[in-house]
Amino acid sequence: MNMFRRAHDPWWDLEGRGAKRRRIRHKVVADVAFALAIVACGITAAAWLRTLAPVVGDLGLG
């Protein structure tokens, strides 16, 4: 049952609310940046496949 509890930051009382807020904001920004990078890679791969599909078809490879 402990895995469903929120993680407790042992340094919370020493760092203050601002440090936790900054850490949460940093995690959110990092997660959004990672998601955008994955989407950008997917779009790039789709564009390459669309561009190369006629060539592959003409060569009889696919």
N, CA, C and O atoms as a GROMACS GRO file, in nm:
protein
  248
    1MET      N    1   0.081  -0.119   0.000
    1MET     CA    2   0.000   0.000   0.000
    1MET      C    3   0.086   0.126   0.000
    1MET      O    4   0.038   0.234  -0.035
    2ASN      N    5   0.212   0.114   0.038
    2ASN     CA    6   0.299   0.231   0.043
    2ASN      C    7   0.329   0.289  -0.095
    2ASN      O    8   0.362   0.407  -0.107
    3MET      N    9   0.317   0.206  -0.199
    3MET     CA   10   0.350   0.258  -0.332
    3MET      C   11   0.246   0.357  -0.384
    3MET      O   12   0.274   0.431  -0.478
    4PHE      N   13   0.126   0.361  -0.323
    4PHE     CA   14   0.024   0.454  -0.365
    4PHE      C   15   0.033   0.588  -0.291
    4PHE      O   16  -0.035   0.683  -0.328
    5ARG      N   17   0.114   0.595  -0.189
    5ARG     CA   18   0.131   0.720  -0.116
    5ARG      C   19   0.222   0.813  -0.194
    5ARG      O   20   0.309   0.770  -0.269
    6ARG      N   21   0.199   0.941  -0.173
    6ARG     CA   22   0.288   1.039  -0.237
    6ARG      C   23   0.426   1.030  -0.175
    6ARG      O   24   0.441   1.007  -0.055
    7ALA      N   25   0.526   1.047  -0.258
    7ALA     CA   26   0.663   1.043  -0.207
    7ALA      C   27   0.686   1.162  -0.114
    7ALA      O   28   0.645   1.274  -0.144
    8HIS      N   29   0.751   1.137  -0.004
    8HIS     CA   30   0.778   1.242   0.093
    8HIS      C   31   0.920   1.294   0.070
    8HIS      O   32   1.014   1.216   0.063
    9ASP      N   33   0.934   1.422   0.060
    9ASP     CA   34   1.065   1.484   0.043
    9ASP      C   35   1.125   1.507   0.181
    9ASP      O   36   1.072   1.588   0.258
   10PRO      N   37   1.234   1.439   0.216
   10PRO     CA   38   1.291   1.454   0.350
   10PRO      C   39   1.348   1.593   0.377
   10PRO      O   40   1.367   1.630   0.493
   11TRP      N   41   1.377   1.670   0.273
   11TRP     CA   42   1.436   1.803   0.291
   11TRP      C   43   1.332   1.913   0.282
   11TRP      O   44   1.367   2.031   0.279
   12TRP      N   45   1.204   1.878   0.279
   12TRP     CA   46   1.098   1.977   0.262
   12TRP      C   47   1.104   2.086   0.366
   12TRP      O   48   1.093   2.204   0.333
   13ASP      N   49   1.121   2.050   0.490
   13ASP     CA   50   1.119   2.151   0.596
   13ASP      C   51   1.244   2.239   0.595
   13ASP      O   52   1.241   2.348   0.651
   14LEU      N   53   1.350   2.194   0.532
   14LEU     CA   54   1.473   2.273   0.528
   14LEU      C   55   1.479   2.364   0.405
   14LEU      O   56   1.539   2.472   0.411
   15GLU      N   57   1.419   2.323   0.296
   15GLU     CA   58   1.427   2.400   0.172
   15GLU      C   59   1.313   2.499   0.155
   15GLU      O   60   1.333   2.607   0.098
   16GLY      N   61   1.196   2.466   0.202
   16GLY     CA   62   1.083   2.556   0.190
   16GLY      C   63   0.994   2.526   0.071
   16GLY      O   64   1.024   2.438  -0.010
   17ARG      N   65   0.885   2.601   0.062
   17ARG     CA   66   0.785   2.577  -0.043
   17ARG      C   67   0.836   2.615  -0.181
   17ARG      O   68   0.802   2.550  -0.280
   18GLY      N   69   0.917   2.718  -0.188
   18GLY     CA   70   0.968   2.763  -0.319
   18GLY      C   71   1.053   2.658  -0.387
   18GLY      O   72   1.047   2.643  -0.509
   19ALA      N   73   1.132   2.586  -0.310
   19ALA     CA   74   1.217   2.483  -0.367
   19ALA      C   75   1.133   2.369  -0.424
   19ALA      O   76   1.163   2.318  -0.532
   20LYS      N   77   1.030   2.331  -0.353
   20LYS     CA   78   0.943   2.224  -0.403
   20LYS      C   79   0.868   2.270  -0.527
   20LYS      O   80   0.854   2.193  -0.623
   21ARG      N   81   0.819   2.393  -0.528
   21ARG     CA   82   0.748   2.446  -0.643
   21ARG      C   83   0.840   2.450  -0.765
   21ARG      O   84   0.799   2.415  -0.875
   22ARG      N   85   0.965   2.491  -0.744
   22ARG     CA   86   1.063   2.497  -0.853
   22ARG      C   87   1.092   2.356  -0.906
   22ARG      O   88   1.103   2.337  -1.026
   23ARG      N   89   1.104   2.259  -0.816
   23ARG     CA   90   1.130   2.122  -0.856
   23ARG      C   91   1.013   2.064  -0.935
   23ARG      O   92   1.034   1.993  -1.034
   24ILE      N   93   0.891   2.093  -0.892
   24ILE     CA   94   0.774   2.044  -0.965
   24ILE      C   95   0.765   2.110  -1.102
   24ILE      O   96   0.737   2.042  -1.201
   25ARG      N   97   0.789   2.241  -1.109
   25ARG     CA   98   0.784   2.312  -1.237
   25ARG      C   99   0.891   2.257  -1.332
   25ARG      O  100   0.865   2.240  -1.452
   26HIS      N  101   1.009   2.230  -1.280
   26HIS     CA  102   1.117   2.176  -1.362
   26HIS      C  103   1.078   2.038  -1.416
   26HIS      O  104   1.103   2.009  -1.533
   27LYS      N  105   1.016   1.954  -1.335
   27LYS     CA  106   0.974   1.821  -1.380
   27LYS      C  107   0.866   1.832  -1.488
   27LYS      O  108   0.870   1.757  -1.586
   28VAL      N  109   0.772   1.923  -1.471
   28VAL     CA  110   0.665   1.941  -1.571
   28VAL      C  111   0.725   1.989  -1.704
   28VAL      O  112   0.689   1.938  -1.810
   29VAL      N  113   0.813   2.086  -1.698
   29VAL     CA  114   0.876   2.139  -1.819
   29VAL      C  115   0.958   2.030  -1.888
   29VAL      O  116   0.954   2.018  -2.011
   30ALA      N  117   1.031   1.951  -1.811
   30ALA     CA  118   1.111   1.843  -1.869
   30ALA      C  119   1.022   1.738  -1.934
   30ALA      O  120   1.054   1.689  -2.042
   31ASP      N  121   0.912   1.703  -1.870
   31ASP     CA  122   0.820   1.604  -1.927
   31ASP      C  123   0.756   1.654  -2.056
   31ASP      O  124   0.741   1.579  -2.152
   32VAL      N  125   0.717   1.781  -2.058
   32VAL     CA  126   0.657   1.839  -2.179
   32VAL      C  127   0.761   1.845  -2.292
   32VAL      O  128   0.728   1.815  -2.407
   33ALA      N  129   0.884   1.883  -2.260
   33ALA     CA  130   0.989   1.889  -2.362
   33ALA      C  131   1.016   1.749  -2.419
   33ALA      O  132   1.037   1.734  -2.540
   34PHE      N  133   1.017   1.648  -2.334
   34PHE     CA  134   1.040   1.511  -2.380
   34PHE      C  135   0.926   1.466  -2.471
   34PHE      O  136   0.950   1.404  -2.575
   35ALA      N  137   0.804   1.496  -2.433
   35ALA     CA  138   0.688   1.459  -2.516
   35ALA      C  139   0.693   1.529  -2.652
   35ALA      O  140   0.665   1.467  -2.754
   36LEU      N  141   0.729   1.657  -2.652
   36LEU     CA  142   0.740   1.730  -2.778
   36LEU      C  143   0.851   1.673  -2.867
   36LEU      O  144   0.837   1.669  -2.989
   37ALA      N  145   0.960   1.629  -2.806
   37ALA     CA  146   1.069   1.569  -2.883
   37ALA      C  147   1.025   1.439  -2.947
   37ALA      O  148   1.060   1.411  -3.062
   38ILE      N  149   0.948   1.358  -2.874
   38ILE     CA  150   0.898   1.233  -2.930
   38ILE      C  151   0.803   1.261  -3.046
   38ILE      O  152   0.811   1.195  -3.150
   39VAL      N  153   0.715   1.358  -3.030
   39VAL     CA  154   0.621   1.394  -3.138
   39VAL      C  155   0.698   1.445  -3.259
   39VAL      O  156   0.666   1.410  -3.372
   40ALA      N  157   0.799   1.528  -3.237
   40ALA     CA  158   0.878   1.581  -3.349
   40ALA      C  159   0.950   1.468  -3.423
   40ALA      O  160   0.957   1.470  -3.546
   41CYS      N  161   1.003   1.371  -3.351
   41CYS     CA  162   1.069   1.257  -3.416
   41CYS      C  163   0.968   1.177  -3.498
   41CYS      O  164   1.000   1.131  -3.608
   42GLY      N  165   0.849   1.159  -3.445
   42GLY     CA  166   0.747   1.086  -3.517
   42GLY      C  167   0.704   1.157  -3.644
   42GLY      O  168   0.688   1.094  -3.749
   43ILE      N  169   0.686   1.286  -3.636
   43ILE     CA  170   0.648   1.364  -3.754
   43ILE      C  171   0.759   1.361  -3.859
   43ILE      O  172   0.732   1.351  -3.979
   44THR      N  173   0.884   1.370  -3.814
   44THR     CA  174   0.996   1.364  -3.907
   44THR      C  175   1.003   1.229  -3.976
   44THR      O  176   1.025   1.222  -4.097
   45ALA      N  177   0.985   1.122  -3.900
   45ALA     CA  178   0.987   0.988  -3.960
   45ALA      C  179   0.872   0.972  -4.060
   45ALA      O  180   0.890   0.913  -4.166
   46ALA      N  181   0.755   1.023  -4.027
   46ALA     CA  182   0.640   1.014  -4.118
   46ALA      C  183   0.668   1.092  -4.247
   46ALA      O  184   0.634   1.046  -4.356
   47ALA      N  185   0.729   1.208  -4.236
   47ALA     CA  186   0.760   1.287  -4.355
   47ALA      C  187   0.862   1.215  -4.442
   47ALA      O  188   0.849   1.215  -4.565
   48TRP      N  189   0.964   1.154  -4.381
   48TRP     CA  190   1.063   1.079  -4.458
   48TRP      C  191   0.998   0.960  -4.527
   48TRP      O  192   1.026   0.932  -4.643
   49LEU      N  193   0.911   0.889  -4.456
   49LEU     CA  194   0.844   0.773  -4.517
   49LEU      C  195   0.757   0.816  -4.634
   49LEU      O  196   0.753   0.750  -4.737
   50ARG      N  197   0.688   0.927  -4.617
   50ARG     CA  198   0.602   0.977  -4.725
   50ARG      C  199   0.686   1.020  -4.846
   50ARG      O  200   0.646   1.000  -4.960
   51THR      N  201   0.801   1.078  -4.819
   51THR     CA  202   0.888   1.123  -4.927
   51THR      C  203   0.952   1.005  -5.000
   51THR      O  204   0.966   1.007  -5.122
   52LEU      N  205   0.991   0.903  -4.925
   52LEU     CA  206   1.064   0.790  -4.985
   52LEU      C  207   0.972   0.679  -5.037
   52LEU      O  208   1.020   0.589  -5.105
   53ALA      N  209   0.844   0.683  -5.008
   53ALA     CA  210   0.752   0.577  -5.048
   53ALA      C  211   0.748   0.558  -5.200
   53ALA      O  212   0.752   0.444  -5.246
   54PRO      N  213   0.741   0.664  -5.280
   54PRO     CA  214   0.740   0.642  -5.427
   54PRO      C  215   0.869   0.579  -5.478
   54PRO      O  216   0.865   0.497  -5.570
   55VAL      N  217   0.981   0.615  -5.420
   55VAL     CA  218   1.109   0.558  -5.464
   55VAL      C  219   1.114   0.409  -5.432
   55VAL      O  220   1.156   0.329  -5.515
   56VAL      N  221   1.071   0.374  -5.312
   56VAL     CA  222   1.070   0.233  -5.272
   56VAL      C  223   0.973   0.154  -5.360
   56VAL      O  224   1.002   0.040  -5.397
   57GLY      N  225   0.861   0.212  -5.392
   57GLY     CA  226   0.764   0.147  -5.480
   57GLY      C  227   0.819   0.125  -5.620
   57GLY      O  228   0.796   0.020  -5.679
   58ASP      N  229   0.890   0.223  -5.672
   58ASP     CA  230   0.948   0.212  -5.807
   58ASP      C  231   1.056   0.106  -5.814
   58ASP      O  232   1.074   0.040  -5.917
   59LEU      N  233   1.130   0.090  -5.705
   59LEU     CA  234   1.239  -0.009  -5.704
   59LEU      C  235   1.186  -0.150  -5.676
   59LEU      O  236   1.260  -0.248  -5.692
   60GLY      N  237   1.062  -0.161  -5.636
   60GLY     CA  238   1.004  -0.293  -5.609
   60GLY      C  239   1.049  -0.350  -5.476
   60GLY      O  240   1.047  -0.472  -5.457
   61LEU      N  241   1.089  -0.265  -5.382
   61LEU     CA  242   1.137  -0.314  -5.253
   61LEU      C  243   1.025  -0.332  -5.151
   61LEU      O  244   1.045  -0.400  -5.050
   62GLY      N  245   0.910  -0.274  -5.175
   62GLY     CA  246   0.808  -0.285  -5.072
   62GLY      C  247   0.670  -0.298  -5.118
   62GLY      O  248   0.578  -0.308  -5.037
   0.00000   0.00000   0.00000
